Amino acid sequence: MTERLPFSITARDGAARTGAITSSRGVVRTPAFMPVGTGATVKAMFPEDVKATGADIILANTYHLMLRPGAERIASLGGLHKFMHWDGPILTDSGGYQVMSLAKLRRISEAGVTFQSHLDGATIELTPERAIEVQCLLGADIQMVLDECTPFPATYEEAKKSWDLSLRWAERSKQAFAVQASPEQALFGIVQGSVYPDLREISARALIDIGFDGYAIGGLAVGEGQDAMLDMVEVTNAVLPQDRPRYLMGVGTPEDLLAAIARGIDMFDCVMPTRSGRHCQAFTWNGRLNLRNARYADDAAPLDAESACPAAHYERAYLHHLVKSGETLGSMLLSYANVQFYQELMTRARDAIAQGRFAAFVEDVKRRYRMSNDTDED
Amino acid sequence: MTERLPFSITARDGAARTGAITSSRGVVRTPAFMPVGTGATVKAMFPEDVKATGADIILANTYHLMLRPGAERIASLGGLHKFMHWDGPILTDSGGYQVMSLAKLRRISEAGVTFQSHLDGATIELTPERAIEVQCLLGADIQMVLDECTPFPATYEEAKKSWDLSLRWAERSKQAFAVQASPEQALFGIVQGSVYPDLREISARALIDIGFDGYAIGGLAVGEGQDAMLDMVEVTNAVLPQDRPRYLMGVGTPEDLLAAIARGIDMFDCVMPTRSGRHCQAFTWNGRLNLRNARYADDAAPLDAESACPAAHYERAYLHHLVKSGETLGSMLLSYANVQFYQELMTRARDAIAQGRFAAFVEDVKRRYRMSNDTDED
């Protein structure tokens, strides 16, 4: 099955690795950060600008798109890539996470999950088979099995029971995928097990037995703290095959990304750069800035002189004015600059790994971020 | 004084004329439509995209900018052009219109107008001299005299009294401008007089006696209806000098623009393309569309196949999805497409005038707009 998604590792530095995933729609350089295009749009960004930041792949949300505008509608319009003007690879999640976090009146059974849409209250059933069907209708290049994202905190027994169900769903997801997907598409399994090392190990081994094109680590960054998260990443990566991509779902801050890369993670997604951009926060090579702060009202310096992003060359005083005025252009510029910062962070991480100086690179970024504790004075 | 703003008319077709205004920051092809950049941003658009639509000049609002971020601040940051990343010409209004429509507790005296900021309640005085000072601090290429935008409806006596005050303010504005402005900057007078032809004539003649680089027609499109508006345009243009630009303030729909061009107007500004873009409305070469309408949910046609705008090539089904979902990208794409439509309308109007077929062009556009009465079914 691994021929579906060729993955070559070109350099290693400790546990960190850099390489390339080859999808039919283009090469994904790893470590890779996937901007999140929840509802078929990376919020407040033109798709050509998303591409210009250096993003090789984006993520879209099955849950959101199946509810609005509908997977069958997108298929009849020619698929998600055409719909949202993105011709590169797209990874879709399975919808499981959003069902837990957004939908109303959830009822989980062996068959799947029944819930009410948060948009119009319609009752909808999401099974492992339907999750794959939706992702195939969207035309996703990399698809995810339906799983139950174990709530945090969970007792050992709760986490084990949740994982047992997710494992059976993973098997059914793979069977459905084998029937429905095209040879260019790939399927990832998702390791769960909360903060229990042995559950993570068991989960990873069981998924390897089924066999997937890549392996995600789910159920983290949900409140367990960075230390616990990184412990689970280490435990899991010790078991996962070296020759398949490893994807840490929903993570995270620049510091989180680098710490996870150091432990062998290849792929990430997170709403942080875009959501922060809509909330006046900027990620720069000189740390995190809150553009609402009055200190920027007369600051003629560019947002980030070190960034190659056109949006990062606007003056801080202007960005301060835009966000204070609630102008859309403020969200547009900060989202663009943040997504580009995340991509530049990945580019520099890849280069550092290739050159055997990843640890020094991480220390440098951490120092820059420690030095700039922009307070929320406004 | 006219050497400040060379204006050459290259062709006429009836009363319509096409030509070019030469500003130190670039040539403005006329008839010209100025997108409105209220608070130092044409809302929801990158400045390079505003330029790409074909806009030669934009308008910015003195009232908004003097309140936030402040004219002195913009001056200390290098002026409005640098601040907002727009290197072409900028016309600023005098602030009078917004004082009447937005500010609280207005008190008009011979000296000027005192009001409370709608942002923070601060008491501010705007005199003719201060209005010029603010526009010079911003670095506006074309500046406007402070006037009282006569409320509508107004009795003849009210309109005359209002105009008498505006005339005295126009004289003071010109005196202040002569002292403060640089030789590259220009000043326009504003004809008032409500819907009274003789007041419009008197107003125009009095302003000509003072002498300005161009003449605006104000106090229209405030509820008097298109017929009355066009009557006032005709009356006024019969008096205004042929060799100076004529600017109809705050107008309007595509049909309004063409009817005013047919009567000899050279310049326009209006929030309509951007405001409509944020409210799901599109201007296209096939008429006005309301993208919220359910009829577009499965419409695979591009927004406007006839437009050269990249944003107009997105499918209607996608734009419908974006606006139904409240996604910022919907406002971004529709604002961009609308501003470009307005610019293409001006380009085609200029070409039609140059080729002596302006009346036929107007009929064609009017027919297209009559045929597409997109209802607000949603």
Interface residues (C-beta under 8 A of the other chain):
Chain A: G39 A40 T41 K43 A44 M45 F46 R68 P69 R73 S76 L77 G78 F83 M84 H85 R278 A297 D298 A300 Y314 E315 A317 Y318 H320 H321 L322 K324 S325 E327 T328 L329 S331 M332
Chain B: G39 A40 T41 K43 A44 M45 F46 R68 P69 R73 S76 L77 G78 F83 M84 H85 R278 A297 D298 A300 Y314 E315 A317 Y318 H320 H321 L322 K324 S325 E327 T328 L329 S331 M332
